[in-house]
Amino acid sequence: MKDARALAREAIIYALPVYEMARMRASSSPRKNADGIFADANGGPESLSRWVNLFSHSRQLLNAKDRRVVTPNNDTLYTNAWLDLSDGPLFINTPDTGNRYYVLGLIDQYTNPFSHLGTRTNGNSAHTFFLHGPDWKGKVPEDCLGVSCPTNSVWVLGRILASEDEDLTKVHSLQNFFSITTLDGQPAQRVLECSVKPHELPSDAATFLRVVNREMALNPPPARDQKDLKEWAELGMGPDLPVPANLEFIQQVLTETLKEIDTPVQADMQGGWKAAVEVQDNFNGDWLTRARVARAYIGILGSQEVLYLLAFRDSDGNVLDGRKNYQIHFPLGGLPQVDAFWSLTLYRKEDYLFYDNPQQIFAIGDRTKGLTYDSNGGLTLCISHLPPKQTSNWLPSPQGGFYLALRLYLPRLVHQEHAYAYPAIQVVD
């Protein structure tokens, strides 16, 4: 029999991703539609009305001035939508993207990346996808690809490959072809009232329970979790349960548990590299990992789509420091093996954002023009605050602490099976 503290910790770990998804919906779903109409015509900045079933697009690659997303990428333009399937199925229409990589990651209310639509799974031709919620029963229309969603609330987080030096209007035209429609072919956009403010952190027990209880009522947990939910009900957590009057104990455990969750844990991959997380389409009962991902990497895709490797230390175990010079050497035939692309991105440790360097270089990878290869065919990347003699392979670092992220889009089996030898991050004179 679990004691009360263990039970409360377990319940909080389980529900935290639900809260973070509600917060992310309030943060990333648009207040205005394409016609400039506010979801709440009379609402001010504090209004929680948002448009759902509507795509919104980033039109520029993220840079050092963007502060909304931590550990952002500088490789793709984002295409974003929040779906509400409670009124019935919806169509997602995608364009022919030619040879350009794209993916629409589908994430349920419990942060499971349950499906990926795009280059890897469906090819790059135009498609119509038919998405429905867990309770819908019917026949998928002809000429459509059916997608069964575990919850009625679904985050569609898309990425389309782009480069700073290309004409981004080409990518914008592709973005404009993405649409969400009802069964009769009409725009599906509608207004939804969010349950929490975008920057309302899950630190207050009353707010936490109010939000997760409402969201779990709208997006019922899977049947396999019902036994646990019955145990948690006595704590005041569960679909549509009222918030208890006395929350002193829950508040204490919430504070302790958030501190535990926010302590990073990564699998050691040698050479200074650690795997941030590896998940396919479902966390399969690993609630603690799911909670940690929700806090640090919410919106992560399945590892068959992209692998994320992080480095906070060099190969000797010392913290990465911009006052030192580093190099990463890929031997001949030892570059990352991917079917889309790979990139190495640098972030300031203090705020998890890009380093605002004069050169505006935030990442380097297989699409970087002008890379210089070693005489033996290998590739050596330089990481330093001051520019080296040869700047073609240079990734600028701040004078203080930083960390690196290696992204592998469509990684081959050698990465998925942990058979690849990641290059050491070495200090050089």
C-alpha angles and dihedrals in degrees: 000000000000118000120237095260094050090047093050092047090051093049093050093048089051096048101039095086089053089056094046091050090052089050092047091050090055090047101046107029111092125259089202130041127222090278091056094251115147117231086229108036092192098036125108129210091296094058115121095204113121139171115249132182086042131109121231123186140207107227099193133046110259116261140175092291092062111091105163097086124050120219091010124182126242094201107074143037112238124233113193138188138157116213128207109196096174092105094049143286125325137203123234112199120200130188132233102270096189109210094341118116117235139160136187107206114204114209124184126218090269091055096252109149089220100169142016122204119194147050099353099043105028108015126239101287122109115280142181114215123198111212123190137173128248096267099047117113122188146086123298109240118252118267090026133107110230120222120190110207121207093217135027091237112070130175112214107200111180131188126195119189114246140158132216092234097053131084100269091195086078089060091043090057089054091048090053091060093061109099143164118216140173124245091271092054098256125133107276098210117133140156122266129185110229119219100222140029117259095246098035101121118211093250100109113078096210093052092043094054094042092054100042093044091053094045094048089052090054092041108031116211116248119275093252090066098051095097091056092046090057089056092048093050091081087062091055096255122125143082111321094345116151118248110257119245095230110057102156094109094043090048091054094049091044091056092048094046095049089054090051093048093048092057102099120233120184135172113253113243096176128246092063094301126125130183109242093206139321120212131153110200103315137029088225098214097320092128097166093056089045091053093048091050091049090055100042109020107020111171094034116160128226116282091241086064100039136355120209119207119185132195124194095158138041125245090275092056097254121137113260109257127184091219087073130065121235139186135196116203124200111192123222107293091010102102117123110283109230138149095214115023145300131219140181114217130186126214135183111252093218096065108005091242136119119285107248097226124171091246092053090225109151103158143017129199149125092315095052109119119231099022111168117222126209120257089256093051098259126126125235120191120200124213117189144126095240119052117259122228089263109047099178092091097036128126109188119227132197121246091252136049123325142162136212134229122200111198120197113191113201093000116202123238093268087070097039090051093046092241095126120099107225113215117253120252100231133190113233133188 
